Amino acid sequence: MRVLGVDPGLTRCGIGVVEGTAGRPLRMGGVGVVRTPADAEVPERLVLVERGIEEWLDEHRPDVVAVERVFSQHNVRTVMGTAQASAVAMLCAARRGLPVALHTPSEVKAAVTGTGRADKAQVGAMVTRLLRLDAPPRPADAADALALAICHIWRAPALGRLQQAHHRQLHRRQAHAARTASAAVASAAPEPSPPAASPVRTPRAPEDSR
């Protein structure tokens, strides 16, 4: 599985590609950052983010795109920019028919370091170790993107089982609803009326012939 991880942001959008499967050594396919000028208008910056992500998709052809799930922050302006960049990443993936996976920061930290409260230095150190790199990727946004990709690869089997279980449960519910609806229709249908009795005819006595 080849995963393109996206750590969304308007000023710096971290991007990392990791290839491998759960339980086996992982390999980094690439890492970098898409930057936009802070003094540019938001629409222009979003176009730059889109172009950057499209270039990475063209070059690496991932199987899935993993994006950090945006969560509430005290700085509304920051979270808005993050959400906008996240939407661009999902749009780029959907346009190509690629599945998109969303992971929260705590999920990523827990998957990579073992604790959901790890700081960026700990995440960078574990990414370096897991991918057998010479040094932690810089800036931290790049390391976070790799961590997202690693998180998805490790969580994919469990997520797949959960989705299968959800589909089976949904199928059972639909089948039960169909049976219930059929039974309700059958019980509401009027009972067929008995066939009308044919009139009884009294045979006429033969007339005396005289």
CYANA upper distance limits for C-alpha pairs under 8 A (distance plus 0.5 A):
  1 MET  CA     19 GLU  CA      6.07
  1 MET  CA     20 GLY  CA      5.89
  1 MET  CA     21 THR  CA      6.65
  1 MET  CA     62 PRO  CA      8.35
  1 MET  CA     63 ASP  CA      6.80
  1 MET  CA    153 ILE  CA      7.82
  2 ARG  CA     17 VAL  CA      7.48
  2 ARG  CA     18 VAL  CA      6.34
  2 ARG  CA     19 GLU  CA      4.78
  2 ARG  CA     20 GLY  CA      7.10
  2 ARG  CA     61 ARG  CA      8.46
  2 ARG  CA     62 PRO  CA      5.46
  2 ARG  CA     63 ASP  CA      5.84
  2 ARG  CA     64 VAL  CA      7.37
  3 VAL  CA     17 VAL  CA      6.14
  3 VAL  CA     18 VAL  CA      5.97
  3 VAL  CA     19 GLU  CA      6.76
  3 VAL  CA     62 PRO  CA      5.85
  3 VAL  CA     63 ASP  CA      6.49
  3 VAL  CA     64 VAL  CA      5.68
  3 VAL  CA     65 VAL  CA      6.23
  3 VAL  CA     66 ALA  CA      7.28
  3 VAL  CA    149 ALA  CA      5.93
  3 VAL  CA    152 HIS  CA      8.16
  3 VAL  CA    153 ILE  CA      7.89
  4 LEU  CA     15 ILE  CA      7.45
  4 LEU  CA     16 GLY  CA      6.22
  4 LEU  CA     17 VAL  CA      5.01
  4 LEU  CA     18 VAL  CA      7.19
  4 LEU  CA     57 LEU  CA      8.45
  4 LEU  CA     62 PRO  CA      6.40
  4 LEU  CA     63 ASP  CA      8.48
  4 LEU  CA     64 VAL  CA      7.01
  4 LEU  CA     65 VAL  CA      5.35
  4 LEU  CA     66 ALA  CA      6.61
  4 LEU  CA    145 ALA  CA      8.48
  4 LEU  CA    149 ALA  CA      6.54
  5 GLY  CA     14 GLY  CA      8.45
  5 GLY  CA     15 ILE  CA      6.13
  5 GLY  CA     16 GLY  CA      5.64
  5 GLY  CA     17 VAL  CA      6.66
  5 GLY  CA     18 VAL  CA      8.41
  5 GLY  CA     65 VAL  CA      6.41
  5 GLY  CA     66 ALA  CA      5.19
  5 GLY  CA     67 VAL  CA      6.42
  5 GLY  CA    145 ALA  CA      5.23
  5 GLY  CA    146 LEU  CA      6.44
  5 GLY  CA    147 ALA  CA      8.11
  5 GLY  CA    148 LEU  CA      5.74
  5 GLY  CA    149 ALA  CA      5.10
  6 VAL  CA     13 CYS  CA      7.48
  6 VAL  CA     14 GLY  CA      6.21
  6 VAL  CA     15 ILE  CA      5.29
  6 VAL  CA     16 GLY  CA      7.27
  6 VAL  CA     65 VAL  CA      7.90
  6 VAL  CA     66 ALA  CA      6.66
  6 VAL  CA     67 VAL  CA      5.36
  6 VAL  CA     68 GLU  CA      7.16
  6 VAL  CA     86 SER  CA      8.45
  6 VAL  CA     89 ALA  CA      7.77
  6 VAL  CA    145 ALA  CA      5.53
  6 VAL  CA    148 LEU  CA      7.66
  7 ASP  CA     13 CYS  CA      6.21
  7 ASP  CA     14 GLY  CA      5.25
  7 ASP  CA     15 ILE  CA      6.87
  7 ASP  CA     67 VAL  CA      6.79
  7 ASP  CA     68 GLU  CA      6.23
  7 ASP  CA     86 SER  CA      8.46
  7 ASP  CA    141 ASP  CA      6.72
  7 ASP  CA    142 ALA  CA      7.99
  7 ASP  CA    144 ASP  CA      6.70
  7 ASP  CA    145 ALA  CA      5.40
  7 ASP  CA    148 LEU  CA      8.09
  8 PRO  CA     12 ARG  CA      8.03
  8 PRO  CA     13 CYS  CA      5.31
  8 PRO  CA     14 GLY  CA      6.98
  8 PRO  CA     67 VAL  CA      7.77
  8 PRO  CA     68 GLU  CA      7.37
  8 PRO  CA     82 THR  CA      5.96
  8 PRO  CA     83 ALA  CA      8.00
  8 PRO  CA     85 ALA  CA      5.76
  8 PRO  CA     86 SER  CA      5.66
  8 PRO  CA     89 ALA  CA      8.21
  9 GLY  CA     13 CYS  CA      5.07
  9 GLY  CA     14 GLY  CA      8.08
  9 GLY  CA     81 GLY  CA      6.70
  9 GLY  CA     82 THR  CA      5.08
  9 GLY  CA     83 ALA  CA      8.39
  9 GLY  CA     85 ALA  CA      6.03
  9 GLY  CA     86 SER  CA      7.93
 10 LEU  CA     35 ARG  CA      7.87
 10 LEU  CA     36 THR  CA      6.99
 10 LEU  CA     45 ARG  CA      7.25
 10 LEU  CA     46 LEU  CA      7.71
 10 LEU  CA     49 VAL  CA      7.86
 10 LEU  CA     81 GLY  CA      6.11
 10 LEU  CA     82 THR  CA      6.91
 10 LEU  CA     84 GLN  CA      8.40
 10 LEU  CA     85 ALA  CA      6.53
 11 THR  CA     34 VAL  CA      8.48
 11 THR  CA     35 ARG  CA      5.97
 11 THR  CA     36 THR  CA      5.64
 11 THR  CA     37 PRO  CA      7.13
 11 THR  CA     38 ALA  CA      6.75
 12 ARG  CA     33 VAL  CA      6.55
 12 ARG  CA     34 VAL  CA      6.21
 12 ARG  CA     35 ARG  CA      5.23
 12 ARG  CA     36 THR  CA      7.33
 12 ARG  CA    141 ASP  CA      7.56
 13 CYS  CA     33 VAL  CA      5.91
 13 CYS  CA     34 VAL  CA      5.49
 13 CYS  CA     35 ARG  CA      6.93
 13 CYS  CA     49 VAL  CA      7.82
 13 CYS  CA     85 ALA  CA      8.15
 13 CYS  CA    141 ASP  CA      7.30
 13 CYS  CA    142 ALA  CA      8.42
 14 GLY  CA     31 VAL  CA      8.32
 14 GLY  CA     32 GLY  CA      6.62
 14 GLY  CA     33 VAL  CA      4.95
 14 GLY  CA     34 VAL  CA      6.94
 14 GLY  CA    141 ASP  CA      5.12
 14 GLY  CA    142 ALA  CA      4.92
 14 GLY  CA    143 ALA  CA      8.13
 14 GLY  CA    144 ASP  CA      7.55
 14 GLY  CA    145 ALA  CA      5.88
 15 ILE  CA     31 VAL  CA      6.22
 15 ILE  CA     32 GLY  CA      5.89
 15 ILE  CA     33 VAL  CA      6.20
 15 ILE  CA     34 VAL  CA      7.94
 15 ILE  CA     53 ILE  CA      8.41
 15 ILE  CA    141 ASP  CA      8.27
 15 ILE  CA    142 ALA  CA      6.29
 15 ILE  CA    145 ALA  CA      5.58
 15 ILE  CA    146 LEU  CA      7.64
 16 GLY  CA     28 MET  CA      8.26
 16 GLY  CA     29 GLY  CA      8.01
 16 GLY  CA     30 GLY  CA      6.17
 16 GLY  CA     31 VAL  CA      4.66
 16 GLY  CA     32 GLY  CA      6.87
 16 GLY  CA    142 ALA  CA      6.89
 16 GLY  CA    143 ALA  CA      8.10
 16 GLY  CA    145 ALA  CA      5.48
 16 GLY  CA    146 LEU  CA      5.15
 16 GLY  CA    149 ALA  CA      7.57
 17 VAL  CA     28 MET  CA      6.43
 17 VAL  CA     29 GLY  CA      5.41
 17 VAL  CA     30 GLY  CA      5.62
 17 VAL  CA     31 VAL  CA      6.75
 17 VAL  CA     60 HIS  CA      8.16
 17 VAL  CA     62 PRO  CA      8.34
 17 VAL  CA    145 ALA  CA      8.49
 17 VAL  CA    146 LEU  CA      6.93
 17 VAL  CA    149 ALA  CA      7.19
 18 VAL  CA     26 LEU  CA      7.28
 18 VAL  CA     27 ARG  CA      6.17
 18 VAL  CA     28 MET  CA      5.02
 18 VAL  CA     29 GLY  CA      5.91
 18 VAL  CA     30 GLY  CA      7.88
 18 VAL  CA    146 LEU  CA      7.18
 18 VAL  CA    149 ALA  CA      6.37
 18 VAL  CA    150 ILE  CA      7.14
 19 GLU  CA     26 LEU  CA      6.39
 19 GLU  CA     27 ARG  CA      5.75
 19 GLU  CA     28 MET  CA      6.83
 19 GLU  CA     29 GLY  CA      7.15
 20 GLY  CA     24 ARG  CA      7.34
 20 GLY  CA     25 PRO  CA      7.28
 20 GLY  CA     26 LEU  CA      5.36
 20 GLY  CA     27 ARG  CA      6.93
 20 GLY  CA    153 ILE  CA      7.66
 21 THR  CA     25 PRO  CA      8.18
 21 THR  CA     26 LEU  CA      7.65
 21 THR  CA    153 ILE  CA      6.50
 21 THR  CA    154 TRP  CA      7.68
 22 ALA  CA    153 ILE  CA      6.40
 22 ALA  CA    154 TRP  CA      5.31
 22 ALA  CA    155 ARG  CA      8.33
 22 ALA  CA    156 ALA  CA      8.45
 22 ALA  CA    157 PRO  CA      8.17
 23 GLY  CA    154 TRP  CA      8.11
 25 PRO  CA    130 LEU  CA      8.18
 25 PRO  CA    131 LEU  CA      8.24
 26 LEU  CA    130 LEU  CA      7.56
 26 LEU  CA    131 LEU  CA      6.43
 26 LEU  CA    150 ILE  CA      8.48
 27 ARG  CA    131 LEU  CA      6.31
 28 MET  CA    131 LEU  CA      6.70
 28 MET  CA    146 LEU  CA      8.46
 29 GLY  CA     60 HIS  CA      8.20
 31 VAL  CA    137 PRO  CA      8.20
 31 VAL  CA    142 ALA  CA      6.66
 31 VAL  CA    143 ALA  CA      8.47
 31 VAL  CA    145 ALA  CA      8.40
 31 VAL  CA    146 LEU  CA      7.73
 32 GLY  CA    142 ALA  CA      6.10
 33 VAL  CA    141 ASP  CA      7.75
 33 VAL  CA    142 ALA  CA      6.56
 34 VAL  CA     48 LEU  CA      8.42
 34 VAL  CA     49 VAL  CA      6.78
 34 VAL  CA     52 GLY  CA      6.32
 34 VAL  CA     53 ILE  CA      8.16
 35 ARG  CA     48 LEU  CA      8.41
 35 ARG  CA     49 VAL  CA      7.92
 36 THR  CA     40 ALA  CA      8.21
 36 THR  CA     45 ARG  CA      6.13
 36 THR  CA     48 LEU  CA      7.06
 36 THR  CA     49 VAL  CA      7.75
 37 PRO  CA     45 ARG  CA      7.71
 40 ALA  CA     44 GLU  CA      7.02
 40 ALA  CA     45 ARG  CA      6.87
 41 GLU  CA     45 ARG  CA      6.80
 42 VAL  CA     46 LEU  CA      6.65
 43 PRO  CA     47 VAL  CA      6.86
 44 GLU  CA     48 LEU  CA      6.95
 45 ARG  CA     49 VAL  CA      6.80
 46 LEU  CA     50 GLU  CA      6.62
 46 LEU  CA     84 GLN  CA      8.06
 46 LEU  CA     85 ALA  CA      7.11
 46 LEU  CA     88 VAL  CA      7.67
 47 VAL  CA     51 ARG  CA      6.70
 48 LEU  CA     52 GLY  CA      6.66
 49 VAL  CA     53 ILE  CA      6.71
 49 VAL  CA     85 ALA  CA      7.52
 49 VAL  CA     88 VAL  CA      7.90
 50 GLU  CA     54 GLU  CA      6.55
 50 GLU  CA     88 VAL  CA      6.58
 50 GLU  CA     89 ALA  CA      7.51
 50 GLU  CA     92 CYS  CA      7.53
 51 ARG  CA     55 GLU  CA      6.73
 52 GLY  CA     56 TRP  CA      7.06
 53 ILE  CA     57 LEU  CA      6.71
 53 ILE  CA     89 ALA  CA      7.35
 53 ILE  CA     92 CYS  CA      7.79
 54 GLU  CA     58 ASP  CA      6.58
 54 GLU  CA     92 CYS  CA      7.18
 55 GLU  CA     59 GLU  CA      6.69
 56 TRP  CA     60 HIS  CA      6.48
 56 TRP  CA     61 ARG  CA      8.36
 57 LEU  CA     61 ARG  CA      5.76
 57 LEU  CA     62 PRO  CA      7.16
 63 ASP  CA     98 LEU  CA      7.11
 63 ASP  CA     99 PRO  CA      8.07
 64 VAL  CA     93 ALA  CA      8.48
 64 VAL  CA     98 LEU  CA      6.13
 64 VAL  CA     99 PRO  CA      5.65
 64 VAL  CA    100 VAL  CA      6.52
 64 VAL  CA    101 ALA  CA      7.95
 65 VAL  CA     90 MET  CA      8.36
 65 VAL  CA     93 ALA  CA      7.11
 65 VAL  CA     98 LEU  CA      7.46
 65 VAL  CA     99 PRO  CA      6.91
 65 VAL  CA    100 VAL  CA      5.46
 65 VAL  CA    101 ALA  CA      6.79
 65 VAL  CA    149 ALA  CA      8.50
 66 ALA  CA    100 VAL  CA      6.33
 66 ALA  CA    101 ALA  CA      5.19
 66 ALA  CA    102 LEU  CA      6.37
 66 ALA  CA    103 HIS  CA      7.74
 66 ALA  CA    148 LEU  CA      6.77
 66 ALA  CA    149 ALA  CA      6.57
 66 ALA  CA    152 HIS  CA      7.18
 67 VAL  CA     86 SER  CA      7.35
 67 VAL  CA     89 ALA  CA      7.94
 67 VAL  CA     90 MET  CA      8.14
 67 VAL  CA    100 VAL  CA      7.72
 67 VAL  CA    101 ALA  CA      6.69
 67 VAL  CA    102 LEU  CA      5.54
 67 VAL  CA    103 HIS  CA      6.99
 67 VAL  CA    148 LEU  CA      7.53
 68 GLU  CA     86 SER  CA      8.02
 68 GLU  CA    102 LEU  CA      6.10
 68 GLU  CA    103 HIS  CA      5.64
 68 GLU  CA    104 THR  CA      6.23
 68 GLU  CA    105 PRO  CA      7.12
 68 GLU  CA    148 LEU  CA      7.49
 69 ARG  CA     86 SER  CA      8.42
 69 ARG  CA    102 LEU  CA      5.62
 69 ARG  CA    103 HIS  CA      5.73
 69 ARG  CA    104 THR  CA      5.36
 69 ARG  CA    105 PRO  CA      7.77
 70 VAL  CA     79 VAL  CA      7.79
 70 VAL  CA     82 THR  CA      7.43
 70 VAL  CA     83 ALA  CA      6.51
 70 VAL  CA     86 SER  CA      8.11
 70 VAL  CA    104 THR  CA      7.75
 71 PHE  CA     79 VAL  CA      8.06
 71 PHE  CA    104 THR  CA      8.18
 72 SER  CA     76 VAL  CA      8.50
 72 SER  CA     79 VAL  CA      7.29
 73 GLN  CA     78 THR  CA      8.30
 73 GLN  CA     79 VAL  CA      6.67
 75 ASN  CA     79 VAL  CA      6.95
 76 VAL  CA     80 MET  CA      6.59
 77 ARG  CA     81 GLY  CA      6.94
 78 THR  CA     82 THR  CA      6.75
 79 VAL  CA     83 ALA  CA      6.51
 80 MET  CA     84 GLN  CA      6.65
 81 GLY  CA     85 ALA  CA      6.72
 82 THR  CA     86 SER  CA      6.54
 83 ALA  CA     87 ALA  CA      6.66
 84 GLN  CA     88 VAL  CA      6.90
 85 ALA  CA     89 ALA  CA      6.88
 86 SER  CA     90 MET  CA      6.84
 87 ALA  CA     91 LEU  CA      6.55
 88 VAL  CA     92 CYS  CA      6.69
 89 ALA  CA     93 ALA  CA      6.87
 90 MET  CA     94 ALA  CA      6.54
 90 MET  CA    100 VAL  CA      7.03
 91 LEU  CA     95 ARG  CA      6.50
 92 CYS  CA     96 ARG  CA      7.29
 93 ALA  CA     97 GLY  CA      6.87
 93 ALA  CA     98 LEU  CA      5.55
 93 ALA  CA     99 PRO  CA      7.45
 93 ALA  CA    100 VAL  CA      7.30
 94 ALA  CA     98 LEU  CA      6.05
 94 ALA  CA     99 PRO  CA      7.48
 94 ALA  CA    100 VAL  CA      8.02
101 ALA  CA    152 HIS  CA      8.00
103 HIS  CA    107 GLU  CA      6.66
103 HIS  CA    108 VAL  CA      7.07
103 HIS  CA    148 LEU  CA      7.79
103 HIS  CA    152 HIS  CA      8.27
104 THR  CA    108 VAL  CA      6.89
105 PRO  CA    109 LYS  CA      6.66
105 PRO  CA    116 GLY  CA      8.16
106 SER  CA    110 ALA  CA      6.48
106 SER  CA    115 THR  CA      8.34
106 SER  CA    116 GLY  CA      4.83
106 SER  CA    117 ARG  CA      7.19
107 GLU  CA    111 ALA  CA      6.57
107 GLU  CA    116 GLY  CA      6.83
107 GLU  CA    151 CYS  CA      8.15
108 VAL  CA    112 VAL  CA      6.68
108 VAL  CA    116 GLY  CA      7.92
108 VAL  CA    147 ALA  CA      6.93
108 VAL  CA    148 LEU  CA      6.39
108 VAL  CA    151 CYS  CA      5.95
109 LYS  CA    113 THR  CA      6.13
109 LYS  CA    114 GLY  CA      7.39
109 LYS  CA    115 THR  CA      6.54
109 LYS  CA    116 GLY  CA      5.35
109 LYS  CA    117 ARG  CA      7.38
109 LYS  CA    118 ALA  CA      6.50
109 LYS  CA    123 VAL  CA      7.12
109 LYS  CA    147 ALA  CA      8.26
110 ALA  CA    114 GLY  CA      4.88
110 ALA  CA    115 THR  CA      4.72
110 ALA  CA    116 GLY  CA      4.79
110 ALA  CA    117 ARG  CA      8.10
110 ALA  CA    118 ALA  CA      8.22
111 ALA  CA    115 THR  CA      8.06
111 ALA  CA    151 CYS  CA      6.03
111 ALA  CA    154 TRP  CA      8.01
112 VAL  CA    123 VAL  CA      7.31
112 VAL  CA    126 MET  CA      7.02
112 VAL  CA    127 VAL  CA      7.73
112 VAL  CA    147 ALA  CA      7.10
112 VAL  CA    150 ILE  CA      7.78
112 VAL  CA    151 CYS  CA      7.02
113 THR  CA    118 ALA  CA      7.40
113 THR  CA    122 GLN  CA      7.60
113 THR  CA    123 VAL  CA      6.90
113 THR  CA    126 MET  CA      6.80
118 ALA  CA    122 GLN  CA      6.43
118 ALA  CA    123 VAL  CA      7.15
119 ASP  CA    123 VAL  CA      6.91
120 LYS  CA    124 GLY  CA      6.54
120 LYS  CA    140 ALA  CA      7.25
120 LYS  CA    144 ASP  CA      8.38
121 ALA  CA    125 ALA  CA      6.62
122 GLN  CA    126 MET  CA      6.72
123 VAL  CA    127 VAL  CA      6.61
123 VAL  CA    143 ALA  CA      7.89
123 VAL  CA    144 ASP  CA      7.78
123 VAL  CA    147 ALA  CA      7.77
124 GLY  CA    128 THR  CA      6.64
124 GLY  CA    136 PRO  CA      5.89
124 GLY  CA    137 PRO  CA      7.48
124 GLY  CA    140 ALA  CA      7.57
124 GLY  CA    143 ALA  CA      6.04
124 GLY  CA    144 ASP  CA      7.88
125 ALA  CA    129 ARG  CA      6.80
125 ALA  CA    136 PRO  CA      6.60
126 MET  CA    130 LEU  CA      6.46
127 VAL  CA    131 LEU  CA      6.50
127 VAL  CA    136 PRO  CA      7.67
127 VAL  CA    143 ALA  CA      7.28
127 VAL  CA    146 LEU  CA      7.54
127 VAL  CA    147 ALA  CA      6.74
128 THR  CA    132 ARG  CA      6.19
128 THR  CA    133 LEU  CA      5.38
128 THR  CA    134 ASP  CA      7.58
128 THR  CA    135 ALA  CA      6.67
128 THR  CA    136 PRO  CA      5.68
128 THR  CA    137 PRO  CA      8.00
129 ARG  CA    133 LEU  CA      7.01
136 PRO  CA    143 ALA  CA      7.51
137 PRO  CA    142 ALA  CA      6.53
137 PRO  CA    143 ALA  CA      5.73
138 ARG  CA    142 ALA  CA      6.54
138 ARG  CA    143 ALA  CA      7.25
139 PRO  CA    143 ALA  CA      7.57
140 ALA  CA    144 ASP  CA      6.64
141 ASP  CA    145 ALA  CA      6.78
142 ALA  CA    146 LEU  CA      7.02
143 ALA  CA    147 ALA  CA      6.68
144 ASP  CA    148 LEU  CA      6.70
145 ALA  CA    149 ALA  CA      6.99
146 LEU  CA    150 ILE  CA      6.72
147 ALA  CA    151 CYS  CA      6.48
148 LEU  CA    152 HIS  CA      6.77
149 ALA  CA    153 ILE  CA      6.86
150 ILE  CA    154 TRP  CA      6.80
151 CYS  CA    155 ARG  CA      6.52
152 HIS  CA    156 ALA  CA      6.08
153 ILE  CA    157 PRO  CA      8.45
155 ARG  CA    159 LEU  CA      6.57
156 ALA  CA    160 GLY  CA      6.45
157 PRO  CA    161 ARG  CA      6.85
158 ALA  CA    162 LEU  CA      6.76
159 LEU  CA    163 GLN  CA      6.66
160 GLY  CA    164 GLN  CA      6.71
161 ARG  CA    165 ALA  CA      6.65
162 LEU  CA    166 HIS  CA      6.58
163 GLN  CA    167 HIS  CA      6.62
164 GLN  CA    168 ARG  CA      6.67
165 ALA  CA    169 GLN  CA      6.64
166 HIS  CA    170 LEU  CA      6.55
167 HIS  CA    171 HIS  CA      6.54
168 ARG  CA    172 ARG  CA      6.71
169 GLN  CA    173 ARG  CA      6.71
170 LEU  CA    174 GLN  CA      6.65
171 HIS  CA    175 ALA  CA      6.60
172 ARG  CA    176 HIS  CA      6.55
173 ARG  CA    177 ALA  CA      6.54
174 GLN  CA    178 ALA  CA      6.61
175 ALA  CA    179 ARG  CA      6.74
176 HIS  CA    180 THR  CA      6.58
177 ALA  CA    181 ALA  CA      6.56
178 ALA  CA    182 SER  CA      6.65
179 ARG  CA    183 ALA  CA      6.66
180 THR  CA    184 ALA  CA      6.66
181 ALA  CA    185 VAL  CA      6.69
182 SER  CA    186 ALA  CA      6.65
183 ALA  CA    187 SER  CA      6.64
184 ALA  CA    188 ALA  CA      6.62
185 VAL  CA    189 ALA  CA      6.73
